[in-house]
């Protein structure tokens, strides 16, 4: 299947990789089908949650564990039921990233993670009400430190 994307032009995707967000994503309630795209030309921890039927939205994402190794999430029973989660090994978690013109002000939404059940390709954005995590968590400094650690370990 050929789709038009915001950042990669027209690309071919395998229909088996389409993730269905039955309730949409807040702000994009009518968009239900997405794919996860990697920027294969750059070695980066970022991925794109790209709408299938439209060019927009295309949301930058990162694993919250890239930012905070101690990140904890308690997936509520409604989300478990909505996504049909039977095994925690089938769950992948991302945080939506906002990349402004001044990249030093890049933020990740740690309070409302994207939850995906890879066993059945269902996803949702879960808003954690009782969380100390922030909607706008500045991440550039943490990413630089993580990269420096990887370089040190690789020596």
CORPEHU-V723113 format. One record per pair of residues at least 12 apart in sequence whose C-alpha atoms are under 10 Angstrom apart, sorted by sequence separation. I is the first residue (numbers start at 1). J is the second residue. If there is no record, write none. Layout:
# CORPEHU-V723113
I;J, I;J
This chain:
# CORPEHU-V723113
1;13, 2;14, 20;32, 21;33, 36;48, 37;49, 47;59, 48;60, 49;61, 95;107, 96;108, 97;109, 112;124, 113;125, 114;126, 1;14, 2;15, 19;32, 20;33, 21;34, 35;48, 36;49, 37;50, 47;60, 48;61, 95;108, 96;109, 97;110, 112;125, 113;126, 114;127, 1;15, 18;32, 19;33, 20;34, 34;48, 35;49, 36;50, 46;60, 47;61, 48;62, 94;108, 95;109, 96;110, 111;125, 112;126, 113;127, 18;33, 19;34, 20;35, 34;49, 35;50, 36;51, 46;61, 47;62, 94;109, 95;110, 96;111, 111;126, 112;127, 113;128, 18;34, 19;35, 33;49, 34;50, 35;51, 36;52, 45;61, 46;62, 47;63, 94;110, 95;111, 96;112, 111;127, 112;128, 17;34, 18;35, 19;36, 33;50, 34;51, 35;52, 45;62, 46;63, 95;112, 96;113, 110;127, 111;128, 112;129, 17;35, 18;36, 33;51, 34;52, 44;62, 45;63, 94;112, 95;113, 96;114, 109;127, 110;128, 111;129, 16;35, 17;36, 32;51, 33;52, 34;53, 94;113, 95;114, 111;130, 112;131, 15;35, 17;37, 31;51, 32;52, 33;53, 34;54, 46;66, 73;93, 93;113, 94;114, 95;115, 111;131, 14;35, 31;52, 32;53, 33;54, 37;58, 45;66, 92;113, 93;114, 94;115, 110;131, 111;132, 112;133, 13;35, 31;53, 36;58, 92;114, 93;115, 94;116, 110;132, 111;133, 112;134, 113;135, 13;36, 28;51, 31;54, 34;57, 35;58, 36;59, 37;60, 92;115, 93;116, 110;133, 111;134, 112;135, 13;37, 34;58, 36;60, 37;61, 91;115, 92;116, 93;117, 109;133, 110;134, 111;135, 31;56, 36;61, 91;116, 92;117, 109;134, 110;135, 111;136, 31;57, 90;116, 91;117, 92;118, 108;134, 109;135, 110;136, 111;137, 90;117, 91;118, 107;134, 108;135, 109;136, 110;137, 28;56, 65;93, 66;94, 67;95, 89;117, 90;118, 91;119, 107;135, 108;136, 109;137, 8;37, 28;57, 63;92, 64;93, 65;94, 88;117, 89;118, 90;119, 96;125, 107;136, 108;137, 109;138, 7;37, 8;38, 19;49, 27;57, 63;93, 64;94, 65;95, 87;117, 89;119, 90;120, 91;121, 93;123, 95;125, 106;136, 107;137, 108;138, 109;139, 8;39, 19;50, 62;93, 63;94, 64;95, 85;116, 86;117, 90;121, 91;122, 92;123, 94;125, 105;136, 106;137, 107;138, 108;139, 5;37, 7;39, 18;50, 19;51, 61;93, 62;94, 63;95, 64;96, 83;115, 85;117, 87;119, 91;123, 93;125, 105;137, 106;138, 107;139, 108;140, 18;51, 19;52, 61;94, 62;95, 63;96, 83;116, 84;117, 85;118, 86;119, 105;138, 106;139, 107;140, 18;52, 60;94, 61;95, 62;96, 63;97, 83;117, 85;119, 104;138, 105;139, 106;140, 60;95, 61;96, 62;97, 80;115, 82;117, 83;118, 84;119, 85;120, 103;138, 104;139, 105;140, 106;141, 59;95, 60;96, 61;97, 79;115, 83;119, 84;120, 103;139, 104;140, 105;141, 15;52, 59;96, 60;97, 61;98, 73;110, 80;117, 83;120, 84;121, 85;122, 103;140, 104;141, 59;97, 60;98, 72;110, 73;111, 75;113, 83;121, 84;122, 97;135, 98;136, 13;52, 59;98, 60;99, 71;110, 73;112, 83;122, 84;123, 96;135, 97;136, 98;137, 59;99, 73;113, 75;115, 82;122, 83;123, 95;135, 96;136, 97;137, 98;138, 7;48, 67;108, 82;123, 83;124, 97;138, 6;48, 68;110, 82;124, 97;139, 5;48, 7;50, 67;110, 6;50, 64;108, 79;123, 5;50, 6;51, 10;55, 49;94, 63;108, 64;109, 79;124, 4;50, 5;51, 9;55, 62;108, 64;110, 79;125, 3;50, 4;51, 5;52, 47;94, 49;96, 61;108, 62;109, 63;110, 79;126, 3;51, 4;52, 5;53, 6;54, 7;55, 46;94, 48;96, 60;108, 61;109, 78;126, 3;52, 4;53, 5;54, 6;55, 7;56, 46;95, 47;96, 48;97, 64;113, 2;52, 3;53, 4;54, 5;55, 6;56, 46;96, 47;97, 63;113, 64;114, 76;126, 1;52, 3;54, 4;55, 5;56, 6;57, 7;58, 46;97, 62;113, 63;114, 75;126, 76;127, 3;55, 4;56, 5;57, 6;58, 61;113, 62;114, 75;127, 76;128, 5;58, 6;59, 61;114, 73;126, 75;128, 74;128, 73;128, 74;131, 73;131, 23;82, 72;131, 22;82, 73;133, 21;82, 22;83, 72;133, 21;83, 71;133, 20;83, 49;114, 67;137, 67;138, 68;139, 67;139, 66;139, 67;140, 67;141, 68;142, 64;139, 67;142, 68;143, 66;142, 67;143, 66;143, 67;144, 67;145, 68;146, 67;146, 66;146, 66;147, 26;112, 35;121, 34;121, 33;121, 34;122, 25;114, 33;122, 34;123, 32;122, 33;123, 32;123, 32;124, 21;115, 21;116, 20;116, 19;116, 20;117, 19;117, 25;123, 26;124, 45;143, 19;118, 24;123, 25;124, 26;125, 20;120, 21;121, 22;122, 23;123, 24;124, 25;125, 26;126, 17;118, 19;120, 20;121, 21;122, 22;123, 23;124, 24;125, 25;126, 26;127, 18;120, 19;121, 20;122, 21;123, 22;124, 23;125, 17;120, 18;121, 19;122, 20;123, 21;124, 16;120, 17;121, 18;122, 19;123, 20;124, 21;125, 16;121, 19;124
